[in-house]
Amino acid sequence: MVHSENTELIQVEKLIEEGKLEEASKFLDDFERKQEVSRYERISFYTLRSLLASYRAERDEHTKYAEKAYQESQGLEDSLLLLDVNIQMANNLVWQGKTNESEEFIKKSEVLIEKLSDELTTKLIKRRYLILWIKATKYRLNRKLEKSKEYLEQAFSLLKKTDLKLDLAFMYFHLGANSWLTGDLDHALEYSELSKSLFKDFNLKRLVQNCNMQLGTIYSMKGELDQSLNHYEEALEFAQKEDNYDLISGICNNIGLLYQEKGDYNHALQFLEKSITLAEEIGTAHRKFAVLDSIFHLSLAMNNLEQGQQYLNRMEQITVQQNELPKQYEKAYSINKAIYLKNSPRALNRGKAEEMLKELIEEGIPEFQVLINALLNLSDLLLFELRATSEPEILEELNFYIGKLFETVKNSRSYSLLAETYLLQAKLSLITLDMKKARKFLIKAQEIADKYGLTRLAIKISNEHDDLLRKLDLWEEIKESNAPLSTRINLALPSKQIERMIQKREISVSEISNEEPIFLLIISEGGIPIFSQSFGKGKNFEDHLFGGFLSAVNSFMNEKFSEGLDRVMFGEYTLLLISISPFFICYIFKGQSYSAQQRVGVFVEKMRNDDLTWETFNKFYQLNKEVQLKDVPTLQPLIKEIFEIVK
């Protein structure tokens, strides 16, 4: 929004609001050629130029004209135009990352908006929205995400009262960005797709590609690498048509990393080499270092230590020659040097790597991803040493650093890494023969993966839990025989999990197969059966096994589920238990647990949302009576829809 009395400039403002940015630019070009303009018109022109540049992501132009407008407005009395100048200055400084400096202009804007007449209500709504949006952006850049979300929601509420169609596209984009930063990947996808669709309607191709970049990031976080590649490749095609070499370098880096995750090292190398070639021709020191870091780790994954050494040397040159790089780059280089030594076949070099990593971690590493990388590689070294020596103090040391890894990951909002760290903790608990603790970690890991839409990871974790249940007798034998640490490590395979986390390899899961439903039972929290349903072959289970279970249901539940465990196996059957106070839903089945969990989850949700069903169950619970299908007409169709469809 820019206030002006000039009809041409008013037309420009309207064109920008409608997303007709090229037309607006031509109007401004024509206006700039005018010989005589008033001071107010000149300030309006500069402010509109700044506004247009912000929408087109032209940061240098944004800065240039925001500062011109600010200088020209010195001494200007309180007015809508002065408000617009301050808003553009605040917006410009935020996007430069100068969030502290922006605060002065945000406060000036807020003071001015309160002074202006109530007659300007409609115009002020638009400006209030912009101030809230700038504050939300400022907090997001400072990683104060809850505060950012609060202001973004307030801004969105005001935006709905305006006719700012283009701003709506930007709002969806930033809602998407805020959502993926807070781990809400499903909403992040929804908002980003809405933004992309609107930008397409405006034919703003560059902004469409910004959405593709964001979608590529979100799908990568979800572990859906093919979807991520599709969006990055679409963005790359556009960048190549525009000859935007810096953007091409960045996208090629991202694509190379995706191919590395997929295990396709040849394609990964092809894209990363293209990325570093462009970065060294036209890129900043930051870009060069980032791509060299990527290709260095790829070289190690390919066991090409000689090539890895070359890229490591080039990173060292950048840290020595480029004074403008933050200190964290020196830390990143030092950690990469330690990781290079860790991959050496010589024990002496591995020992040096361990010492370096411990020292660097002790000194403090401010950047989350760099610290996580250091902790994972140190844990890998300690696990290797533990397998070789079986020394208990090494196990204590390993648990200490895994605990530090957990705290770091928890604060980083990387929920895929958090779920995988819980999975790693489960495997370490098996080494200490604490099976219950291992299962609790697995449950927690899957809860996080399910909550944040990490489907492939959730399936993998559920399958790991099933595998542990099948091997519980074996683990009990190992516990009774006090088997050596090396035997436990070989069975638990924590090294495989650490290796996967270090290399960020794509999660490979077998196709989900439907379980065979056997029996559904709803029990009160006091252990009294409220409802039961057999599924065909489940009759054999009911007759031969479940009678004993029913007679001892209270002790069974206390023994198996009092500590938060969600499933148990007996023979070929798995029993899944979900609490929905004041009831427990017990589902007995054969097969994988993941599909069974999803099915019971749907059943619980629909049962709770159906007032008749839920009220009837609570009524019969109070009367201590068992529910029959005839008592709830909607229950049989619901059970048939959810459970019998898998038969």
C-alpha positions as CSV (number, residue, x, y, z in Angstrom):
1,M,0.0,0.0,0.0
2,V,1.3,3.5,-0.9
3,H,-0.7,6.6,-0.4
4,S,-0.7,9.1,-3.3
5,E,-3.0,11.8,-4.7
6,N,-1.6,11.4,-8.2
7,T,-4.1,9.4,-10.4
8,E,-1.3,7.6,-12.3
9,L,0.4,6.5,-9.1
10,I,-3.0,5.4,-7.7
11,Q,-3.3,3.3,-10.8
12,V,0.1,1.8,-10.2
13,E,-0.9,0.8,-6.7
14,K,-4.0,-0.8,-8.0
15,L,-2.1,-2.8,-10.6
16,I,0.4,-4.1,-7.9
17,E,-2.5,-5.1,-5.7
18,E,-4.0,-7.1,-8.6
19,G,-0.7,-8.8,-9.3
20,K,-0.1,-7.0,-12.6
21,L,3.5,-6.3,-11.8
22,E,4.8,-5.8,-15.4
23,E,2.1,-3.3,-16.2
24,A,2.9,-1.5,-12.9
25,S,6.6,-1.4,-13.8
26,K,5.9,0.2,-17.2
27,F,3.7,2.9,-15.6
28,L,6.5,3.7,-13.1
29,D,9.1,3.8,-16.0
30,D,6.9,6.4,-17.8
31,F,6.4,8.4,-14.6
32,E,10.1,8.5,-13.9
33,R,10.7,10.3,-17.2
34,K,8.5,13.2,-16.1
35,Q,10.5,16.4,-15.7
36,E,8.4,18.1,-13.0
37,V,6.9,16.3,-10.1
38,S,6.0,17.4,-6.6
39,R,7.8,16.2,-3.5
40,Y,4.9,14.1,-2.5
41,E,4.7,12.5,-5.9
42,R,8.4,11.8,-5.8
43,I,8.1,10.1,-2.3
44,S,5.1,8.1,-3.6
45,F,7.1,7.0,-6.6
46,Y,10.1,5.9,-4.6
47,T,7.8,4.0,-2.2
48,L,5.9,2.3,-5.0
49,R,9.2,1.3,-6.6
50,S,10.3,-0.2,-3.3
51,L,7.0,-2.0,-2.9
52,L,7.1,-3.4,-6.4
53,A,10.7,-4.6,-5.9
54,S,9.7,-6.4,-2.7
55,Y,7.0,-8.3,-4.6
56,R,9.5,-9.2,-7.3
57,A,12.2,-10.3,-4.8
58,E,14.6,-7.7,-6.2
59,R,16.3,-6.9,-2.9
60,D,18.8,-4.3,-4.2
61,E,16.0,-2.3,-5.8
62,H,13.9,-2.7,-2.7
63,T,16.7,-1.2,-0.6
64,K,17.6,1.5,-3.0
65,Y,14.1,3.0,-3.3
66,A,13.1,2.4,0.3
67,E,16.1,4.5,1.4
68,K,15.4,7.2,-1.3
69,A,11.8,7.5,0.0
70,Y,13.0,7.7,3.6
71,Q,15.6,10.4,2.8
72,E,13.1,12.4,0.8
73,S,10.5,12.2,3.6
74,Q,12.6,13.8,6.3
75,G,10.6,16.6,7.9
76,L,7.3,15.3,6.5
77,E,4.3,15.8,8.8
78,D,2.4,12.8,10.1
79,S,0.5,11.4,7.2
80,L,-0.5,8.2,5.4
81,L,2.4,8.7,3.0
82,L,4.9,8.9,5.9
83,L,3.4,5.7,7.3
84,D,4.0,4.0,4.0
85,V,7.6,5.1,3.9
86,N,8.2,3.7,7.4
87,I,6.5,0.4,6.5
88,Q,8.7,0.0,3.4
89,M,11.9,0.7,5.5
90,A,10.8,-1.8,8.1
91,N,10.1,-4.4,5.4
92,N,13.3,-3.8,3.6
93,L,15.5,-4.1,6.8
94,V,13.7,-7.3,7.8
95,W,14.5,-8.9,4.5
96,Q,18.1,-7.8,4.7
97,G,18.2,-9.7,8.0
98,K,18.6,-6.5,10.0
99,T,15.8,-7.3,12.4
100,N,17.1,-5.1,15.2
101,E,17.4,-2.0,13.0
102,S,13.9,-2.7,11.6
103,E,12.4,-2.3,15.1
104,E,12.7,1.5,15.0
105,F,10.6,1.7,11.8
106,I,8.0,-0.8,13.0
107,K,7.5,1.2,16.2
108,K,7.2,4.5,14.1
109,S,4.6,2.8,11.9
110,E,2.6,1.6,14.9
111,V,2.6,5.1,16.4
112,L,1.6,6.8,13.1
113,I,-1.2,4.4,12.5
114,E,-2.8,5.1,15.9
115,K,-2.6,8.9,15.2
116,L,-4.4,8.8,11.8
117,S,-8.1,9.5,11.5
118,D,-10.8,6.8,11.9
119,E,-12.1,8.0,8.5
120,L,-9.3,6.0,6.9
121,T,-10.4,2.7,8.4
122,T,-10.3,0.7,5.2
123,K,-6.9,2.0,4.2
124,L,-5.5,1.5,7.7
125,I,-6.6,-2.1,7.7
126,K,-4.3,-2.8,4.8
127,R,-1.4,-1.1,6.6
128,R,-2.1,-2.8,9.9
129,Y,-2.0,-6.1,8.0
130,L,1.4,-5.2,6.5
131,I,2.9,-4.2,9.9
132,L,1.8,-7.6,11.4
133,W,3.1,-9.4,8.4
134,I,6.5,-7.7,8.8
135,K,6.6,-8.5,12.5
136,A,5.8,-12.2,11.8
137,T,8.6,-12.3,9.2
138,K,11.0,-10.7,11.7
139,Y,10.3,-13.3,14.3
140,R,10.5,-16.2,11.9
141,L,13.9,-15.0,10.7
142,N,14.9,-14.9,14.4
143,R,13.6,-18.5,14.8
144,K,10.9,-17.3,17.3
145,L,8.4,-19.4,15.5
146,E,5.5,-19.4,18.0
147,K,5.6,-15.6,18.1
148,S,5.8,-15.5,14.3
149,K,2.8,-17.8,14.0
150,E,0.8,-15.5,16.4
151,Y,1.5,-12.4,14.3
152,L,1.0,-14.3,11.0
153,E,-2.5,-15.4,12.1
154,Q,-3.4,-11.9,13.1
155,A,-2.2,-10.6,9.8
156,F,-4.2,-13.3,7.9
157,S,-7.3,-12.3,9.8
158,L,-7.0,-8.7,8.7
159,L,-6.0,-9.7,5.1
160,K,-9.4,-11.5,4.7
161,K,-11.1,-8.1,5.2
162,T,-9.2,-6.6,2.2
163,D,-9.1,-7.1,-1.6
164,L,-5.4,-7.7,-1.7
165,K,-5.4,-10.7,-3.9
166,L,-1.7,-10.9,-4.5
167,D,-0.9,-10.5,-0.8
168,L,-3.1,-13.6,-0.2
169,A,-0.7,-15.6,-2.4
170,F,2.2,-14.3,-0.4
171,M,0.4,-15.0,2.9
172,Y,-0.1,-18.7,1.9
173,F,3.5,-18.9,1.0
174,H,4.7,-17.6,4.4
175,L,2.1,-19.7,6.2
176,G,3.7,-22.7,4.4
177,A,7.2,-21.6,5.4
178,N,6.2,-21.1,9.0
179,S,4.5,-24.5,9.1
180,W,7.4,-26.5,7.8
181,L,9.8,-24.7,10.2
182,T,7.5,-25.8,13.1
183,G,7.3,-29.3,11.7
184,D,3.7,-29.1,10.5
185,L,4.5,-30.6,7.1
186,D,0.9,-31.4,6.0
187,H,-0.3,-27.9,6.5
188,A,3.0,-26.6,5.0
189,L,2.2,-28.6,1.8
190,E,-1.4,-27.3,1.7
191,Y,-0.5,-23.6,2.1
192,S,2.4,-23.9,-0.4
193,E,0.2,-25.5,-3.0
194,L,-2.4,-22.8,-2.6
195,S,0.3,-20.1,-2.9
196,K,1.7,-21.8,-6.1
197,S,-1.8,-22.0,-7.6
198,L,-2.5,-18.3,-7.0
199,F,0.9,-17.2,-8.3
200,K,0.2,-19.2,-11.5
201,D,-3.1,-17.4,-11.9
202,F,-1.2,-14.1,-11.7
203,N,1.4,-15.6,-14.2
204,L,4.2,-14.7,-11.8
205,K,6.6,-17.4,-12.9
206,R,9.5,-16.5,-10.6
207,L,7.2,-16.7,-7.6
208,V,5.8,-20.0,-8.8
209,Q,9.4,-21.3,-8.7
210,N,9.8,-20.0,-5.1
211,C,6.9,-22.2,-4.2
212,N,8.5,-25.1,-6.1
213,M,11.6,-24.6,-4.0
214,Q,9.6,-24.6,-0.8
215,L,7.6,-27.7,-1.9
216,G,10.9,-29.4,-2.7
217,T,12.1,-28.7,0.8
218,I,8.9,-29.9,2.5
219,Y,8.7,-33.2,0.5
220,S,12.4,-33.8,1.3
221,M,11.6,-33.4,5.0
222,K,8.8,-35.9,4.6
223,G,11.1,-38.4,3.0
224,E,9.2,-38.3,-0.3
225,L,12.2,-37.7,-2.4
226,D,10.7,-38.3,-5.9
227,Q,8.1,-35.6,-5.2
228,S,10.8,-33.3,-3.9
229,L,12.8,-33.9,-7.1
230,N,9.9,-33.1,-9.3
231,H,9.5,-29.6,-7.7
232,Y,13.2,-28.9,-7.8
233,E,13.5,-29.9,-11.4
234,E,10.6,-27.6,-12.4
235,A,12.4,-24.7,-10.5
236,L,15.6,-25.6,-12.3
237,E,14.1,-25.5,-15.7
238,F,12.8,-22.0,-15.0
239,A,16.2,-20.8,-13.6
240,Q,18.0,-22.1,-16.7
241,K,15.6,-20.2,-19.0
242,E,16.3,-17.0,-16.9
243,D,20.1,-17.6,-16.9
244,N,19.9,-17.2,-13.1
245,Y,23.2,-18.9,-12.4
246,D,23.2,-18.4,-8.6
247,L,19.8,-20.0,-8.4
248,I,20.8,-22.8,-10.7
249,S,23.8,-23.5,-8.4
250,G,21.5,-23.7,-5.4
251,I,19.0,-25.9,-7.0
252,C,21.7,-28.3,-8.4
253,N,23.1,-28.5,-4.9
254,N,19.7,-29.5,-3.5
255,I,19.1,-32.1,-6.3
256,G,22.5,-33.5,-5.8
257,L,21.8,-34.1,-2.1
258,L,18.5,-35.8,-2.9
259,Y,20.2,-38.2,-5.3
260,Q,22.8,-38.9,-2.6
261,E,19.9,-39.8,-0.2
262,K,18.5,-42.1,-2.9
263,G,21.9,-43.8,-3.1
264,D,22.3,-42.7,-6.8
265,Y,25.9,-41.3,-6.3
266,N,26.6,-40.8,-10.0
267,H,23.7,-38.4,-10.5
268,A,24.5,-36.8,-7.2
269,L,28.0,-36.1,-8.3
270,Q,26.9,-34.8,-11.7
271,F,24.6,-32.2,-10.1
272,L,27.0,-31.2,-7.3
273,E,29.9,-30.7,-9.8
274,K,27.7,-28.4,-11.9
275,S,26.7,-26.6,-8.7
276,I,30.3,-26.0,-7.5
277,T,31.4,-24.9,-11.0
278,L,28.7,-22.2,-11.1
279,A,29.3,-21.2,-7.4
280,E,33.0,-20.7,-8.0
281,E,32.3,-18.5,-11.1
282,I,29.6,-16.2,-9.7
283,G,28.6,-17.4,-6.2
284,T,29.3,-15.9,-2.8
285,A,31.7,-17.4,-0.3
286,H,28.7,-18.8,1.6
287,R,27.4,-20.6,-1.5
288,K,30.9,-22.0,-2.4
289,F,31.4,-23.3,1.1
290,A,27.9,-24.9,1.2
291,V,28.3,-26.7,-2.1
292,L,31.9,-27.8,-1.2
293,D,30.5,-29.2,2.0
294,S,27.9,-31.2,0.1
295,I,30.4,-32.7,-2.4
296,F,32.9,-33.4,0.3
297,H,30.4,-35.6,2.2
298,L,29.4,-37.3,-1.1
299,S,33.1,-38.1,-1.8
300,L,33.3,-39.8,1.6
301,A,30.1,-41.8,1.0
302,M,31.7,-42.9,-2.3
303,N,34.9,-44.0,-0.4
304,N,36.9,-41.5,-2.5
305,L,39.1,-40.1,0.2
306,E,41.5,-38.5,-2.2
307,Q,38.7,-36.4,-3.8
308,G,37.3,-35.7,-0.3
309,Q,40.7,-34.3,0.7
310,Q,40.7,-31.9,-2.4
311,Y,37.3,-30.5,-1.4
312,L,38.4,-30.2,2.2
313,N,41.4,-28.2,1.1
314,R,39.2,-25.8,-0.9
315,M,37.0,-25.3,2.1
316,E,40.0,-24.4,4.2
317,Q,41.1,-21.8,1.6
318,I,37.7,-20.1,1.8
319,T,37.8,-20.0,5.6
320,V,41.3,-18.5,5.5
321,Q,40.7,-16.0,2.7
322,Q,37.1,-14.8,3.3
323,N,37.0,-12.7,6.4
324,E,33.3,-12.0,6.1
325,L,32.3,-15.7,6.8
326,P,30.9,-16.2,10.3
327,K,33.0,-18.2,12.7
328,Q,30.6,-21.2,12.4
329,Y,32.2,-21.9,9.0
330,E,35.6,-22.5,10.7
331,K,33.8,-24.9,13.0
332,A,32.2,-26.7,10.1
333,Y,35.6,-27.0,8.4
334,S,37.2,-28.3,11.5
335,I,34.4,-30.9,12.0
336,N,34.8,-32.0,8.3
337,K,38.5,-32.4,8.9
338,A,37.7,-34.7,11.9
339,I,35.2,-36.6,9.8
340,Y,37.8,-37.1,7.1
341,L,40.2,-38.6,9.6
342,K,37.4,-40.8,11.0
343,N,37.0,-42.3,7.5
344,S,40.8,-43.2,7.3
345,P,41.6,-46.9,7.6
346,R,44.4,-46.1,10.1
347,A,43.4,-46.4,13.8
348,L,45.7,-43.5,14.7
349,N,43.7,-41.2,12.5
350,R,40.4,-42.4,14.0
351,G,41.8,-41.7,17.4
352,K,42.7,-38.1,16.4
353,A,39.2,-37.7,14.9
354,E,37.6,-38.7,18.2
355,E,39.7,-36.3,20.2
356,M,39.0,-33.4,17.7
357,L,35.2,-34.0,17.8
358,K,35.1,-34.1,21.6
359,E,37.1,-30.9,21.8
360,L,34.9,-29.1,19.2
361,I,31.7,-30.2,20.9
362,E,33.1,-29.1,24.3
363,E,34.0,-25.7,22.9
364,G,30.5,-25.2,21.6
365,I,29.0,-25.4,18.1
366,P,26.3,-22.8,17.5
367,E,24.8,-24.2,14.3
368,F,22.4,-27.0,14.9
369,Q,23.1,-29.1,11.8
370,V,26.9,-28.9,12.3
371,L,26.6,-29.9,15.9
372,I,24.3,-32.8,15.1
373,N,26.8,-34.0,12.4
374,A,29.6,-33.8,15.0
375,L,27.6,-35.8,17.6
376,L,26.6,-38.5,15.1
377,N,30.1,-39.0,13.9
378,L,31.5,-39.1,17.4
379,S,28.8,-41.6,18.4
380,D,29.7,-43.8,15.4
381,L,33.4,-43.8,16.5
382,L,32.5,-44.7,20.1
383,L,30.2,-47.5,18.9
384,F,33.0,-48.9,16.8
385,E,35.3,-48.8,19.8
386,L,32.7,-50.4,22.0
387,R,32.2,-53.3,19.7
388,A,36.0,-53.9,19.6
389,T,36.6,-53.6,23.4
390,S,33.3,-54.2,25.2
391,E,34.4,-51.6,27.8
392,P,31.5,-50.5,30.0
393,E,32.9,-46.9,30.3
394,I,32.7,-46.5,26.5
395,L,29.0,-47.4,26.7
396,E,28.5,-44.7,29.4
397,E,30.3,-42.2,27.2
398,L,28.3,-43.2,24.2
399,N,25.0,-42.8,26.1
400,F,26.2,-39.3,27.3
401,Y,26.8,-38.1,23.7
402,I,23.5,-39.7,22.4
403,G,21.7,-37.8,25.2
404,K,23.4,-34.6,24.0
405,L,22.3,-35.4,20.5
406,F,18.7,-35.9,21.7
407,E,18.7,-32.5,23.4
408,T,20.2,-30.8,20.4
409,V,17.7,-32.4,17.9
410,K,14.8,-31.6,20.2
411,N,15.6,-27.9,20.1
412,S,16.2,-27.9,16.3
413,R,12.6,-28.8,15.4
414,S,13.9,-31.4,13.0
415,Y,11.2,-34.0,13.8
416,S,12.4,-36.6,11.4
417,L,15.8,-36.5,13.1
418,L,14.0,-36.5,16.5
419,A,12.1,-39.7,15.6
420,E,15.3,-41.3,14.3
421,T,17.1,-40.3,17.5
422,Y,14.4,-42.1,19.6
423,L,14.9,-45.1,17.3
424,L,18.6,-45.0,18.0
425,Q,18.0,-44.7,21.8
426,A,15.8,-47.8,21.5
427,K,18.6,-49.8,20.0
428,L,21.0,-48.6,22.7
429,S,18.5,-49.6,25.3
430,L,18.6,-53.1,23.8
431,I,22.3,-53.2,24.3
432,T,21.7,-52.6,28.0
433,L,19.0,-55.2,27.9
434,D,16.2,-52.8,28.9
435,M,13.5,-54.1,26.6
436,K,10.7,-52.0,28.1
437,K,12.7,-48.8,27.7
438,A,13.5,-49.8,24.1
439,R,9.8,-50.3,23.3
440,K,8.9,-46.9,24.9
441,F,11.4,-45.2,22.7
442,L,9.9,-46.9,19.7
443,I,6.4,-45.8,20.6
444,K,7.6,-42.2,21.1
445,A,9.5,-42.3,17.8
446,Q,6.4,-43.5,15.9
447,E,4.1,-41.0,17.6
448,I,6.4,-38.1,16.4
449,A,6.6,-39.6,12.8
450,D,2.8,-40.0,12.7
451,K,2.1,-36.5,14.1
452,Y,4.3,-34.7,11.6
453,G,3.3,-36.7,8.5
454,L,6.6,-38.7,8.2
455,T,4.8,-41.7,6.8
456,R,7.7,-43.8,5.5
457,L,9.6,-43.3,8.8
458,A,6.5,-44.2,10.8
459,I,6.1,-47.4,8.9
460,K,9.8,-48.3,9.4
461,I,9.6,-47.6,13.1
462,S,6.4,-49.7,13.5
463,N,8.1,-52.6,11.6
464,E,11.1,-52.3,13.9
465,H,8.8,-52.6,16.9
466,D,7.0,-55.6,15.4
467,D,10.4,-57.2,14.8
468,L,11.5,-56.6,18.4
469,L,8.3,-58.2,19.7
470,R,9.0,-61.3,17.6
471,K,12.5,-61.5,19.1
472,L,11.6,-60.8,22.7
473,D,12.3,-64.5,23.7
474,L,15.7,-64.3,22.1
475,W,16.5,-61.1,24.0
476,E,15.3,-62.7,27.2
477,E,17.7,-65.6,26.6
478,I,20.5,-63.1,25.9
479,K,19.7,-61.3,29.2
480,E,19.7,-64.6,31.2
481,S,23.0,-65.7,29.7
482,N,24.5,-62.2,30.2
483,A,25.8,-62.3,26.6
484,P,28.8,-60.0,25.8
485,L,28.2,-56.5,24.5
486,S,29.5,-57.4,21.0
487,T,26.7,-60.0,20.7
488,R,24.0,-57.4,21.7
489,I,25.4,-54.8,19.4
490,N,25.4,-57.2,16.4
491,L,21.7,-58.0,17.1
492,A,20.5,-54.5,17.9
493,L,22.4,-52.9,14.9
494,P,22.7,-49.3,16.3
495,S,25.6,-48.7,13.9
496,K,23.3,-49.2,10.9
497,Q,20.9,-46.5,12.4
498,I,23.8,-44.1,13.0
499,E,25.1,-44.6,9.5
500,R,21.7,-43.9,8.0
501,M,21.4,-40.7,10.0
502,I,24.8,-39.5,9.0
503,Q,24.3,-40.3,5.3
504,K,20.6,-39.2,5.4
505,R,19.8,-42.2,3.2
506,E,16.3,-42.6,1.8
507,I,14.1,-44.8,4.1
508,S,13.3,-48.0,2.3
509,V,10.1,-49.8,3.5
510,S,8.3,-52.7,2.0
511,E,4.8,-52.2,0.6
512,I,2.2,-52.0,3.4
513,S,0.2,-55.1,3.6
514,N,-3.2,-55.2,5.2
515,E,-3.4,-57.1,8.5
516,E,-6.0,-59.9,9.0
517,P,-8.6,-58.7,11.6
518,I,-9.4,-61.3,14.2
519,F,-11.2,-59.7,17.1
520,L,-12.3,-56.2,18.3
521,L,-13.0,-55.6,22.0
522,I,-14.0,-52.5,23.9
523,I,-13.2,-52.7,27.6
524,S,-13.9,-50.2,30.4
525,E,-11.0,-48.7,32.3
526,G,-12.1,-51.1,35.1
527,G,-11.5,-54.1,32.9
528,I,-15.2,-54.9,32.1
529,P,-16.0,-55.9,28.5
530,I,-18.4,-53.4,26.9
531,F,-18.5,-54.6,23.3
532,S,-16.9,-57.5,21.3
533,Q,-16.8,-58.4,17.6
534,S,-15.2,-61.4,15.9
535,F,-14.2,-61.3,12.3
536,G,-14.8,-64.7,10.7
537,K,-11.7,-66.8,11.5
538,G,-11.4,-64.9,14.7
539,K,-13.9,-67.3,16.2
540,N,-11.1,-69.9,16.8
541,F,-9.2,-67.3,18.7
542,E,-12.2,-66.3,20.8
543,D,-12.9,-69.9,21.7
544,H,-9.4,-71.2,22.5
545,L,-7.4,-68.2,23.7
546,F,-9.5,-65.2,24.5
547,G,-11.6,-66.7,27.3
548,G,-8.4,-66.9,29.4
549,F,-7.6,-63.3,28.5
550,L,-11.0,-62.1,29.5
551,S,-10.8,-63.7,32.9
552,A,-7.5,-62.0,33.6
553,V,-8.0,-58.8,31.6
554,N,-7.2,-56.5,34.5
555,S,-3.9,-58.1,35.4
556,F,-3.0,-58.4,31.8
557,M,-3.6,-54.7,31.1
558,N,-1.7,-53.7,34.2
559,E,1.3,-56.0,33.3
560,K,1.5,-55.1,29.6
561,F,0.2,-51.6,29.3
562,S,0.6,-49.8,32.6
563,E,3.9,-48.3,31.4
564,G,2.6,-47.0,28.2
565,L,3.2,-49.9,25.9
566,D,0.8,-50.1,23.0
567,R,1.0,-53.7,21.7
568,V,1.9,-57.2,22.6
569,M,2.4,-60.4,20.7
570,F,1.3,-63.9,21.8
571,G,1.9,-66.6,19.3
572,E,0.9,-65.5,15.8
573,Y,-1.4,-62.8,17.1
574,T,-0.8,-59.2,17.9
575,L,-2.9,-57.2,20.4
576,L,-3.1,-53.5,19.9
577,L,-4.5,-51.3,22.8
578,I,-5.6,-47.7,22.5
579,S,-7.0,-45.6,25.4
580,I,-10.1,-43.5,24.7
581,S,-11.3,-42.7,28.2
582,P,-13.2,-44.3,29.8
583,F,-12.5,-47.2,27.5
584,F,-9.7,-49.3,26.0
585,I,-10.0,-50.4,22.4
586,C,-8.4,-53.8,21.9
587,Y,-7.8,-55.0,18.4
588,I,-6.4,-58.5,17.7
589,F,-5.0,-59.2,14.3
590,K,-2.3,-61.1,12.3
591,G,0.3,-59.2,10.3
592,Q,1.9,-55.8,10.3
593,S,1.0,-53.4,13.1
594,Y,1.2,-50.1,11.1
595,S,-2.0,-50.6,9.0
596,A,-3.8,-51.9,12.1
597,Q,-2.9,-48.8,14.0
598,Q,-4.2,-46.5,11.2
599,R,-7.4,-48.5,11.1
600,V,-8.0,-48.3,14.8
601,G,-7.2,-44.6,14.8
602,V,-9.9,-44.0,12.2
603,F,-12.4,-46.1,14.2
604,V,-11.7,-44.2,17.4
605,E,-12.1,-40.8,15.6
606,K,-15.4,-41.8,14.0
607,M,-16.7,-43.3,17.1
608,R,-16.0,-40.2,19.1
609,N,-17.4,-37.9,16.4
610,D,-20.7,-39.9,16.2
611,D,-22.8,-38.5,19.0
612,L,-25.2,-41.4,19.0
613,T,-22.5,-44.1,19.2
614,W,-20.5,-42.3,21.8
615,E,-23.5,-41.4,24.0
616,T,-24.8,-45.1,23.8
617,F,-21.4,-46.5,24.9
618,N,-21.2,-44.1,27.8
619,K,-24.7,-44.9,28.8
620,F,-24.1,-48.6,28.8
621,Y,-20.8,-48.1,30.7
622,Q,-22.7,-46.3,33.5
623,L,-25.3,-49.1,33.6
624,N,-22.4,-51.7,33.5
625,K,-24.1,-53.4,30.5
626,E,-22.5,-54.8,27.3
627,V,-23.4,-53.0,24.0
628,Q,-25.0,-55.1,21.3
629,L,-25.0,-54.2,17.6
630,K,-28.7,-53.7,17.7
631,D,-28.3,-51.0,20.4
632,V,-26.3,-48.8,18.0
633,P,-27.6,-48.9,14.4
634,T,-24.5,-47.0,13.1
635,L,-22.0,-49.3,14.7
636,Q,-22.2,-52.3,12.3
637,P,-21.8,-50.2,9.1
638,L,-18.8,-48.4,10.7
639,I,-17.1,-51.7,11.7
640,K,-17.8,-53.2,8.3
641,E,-16.4,-50.1,6.5
642,I,-13.2,-49.9,8.6
643,F,-12.3,-53.5,9.5
644,E,-14.0,-56.0,7.2
645,I,-12.8,-54.2,4.1
646,V,-9.3,-55.7,4.7
647,K,-10.5,-59.3,4.7
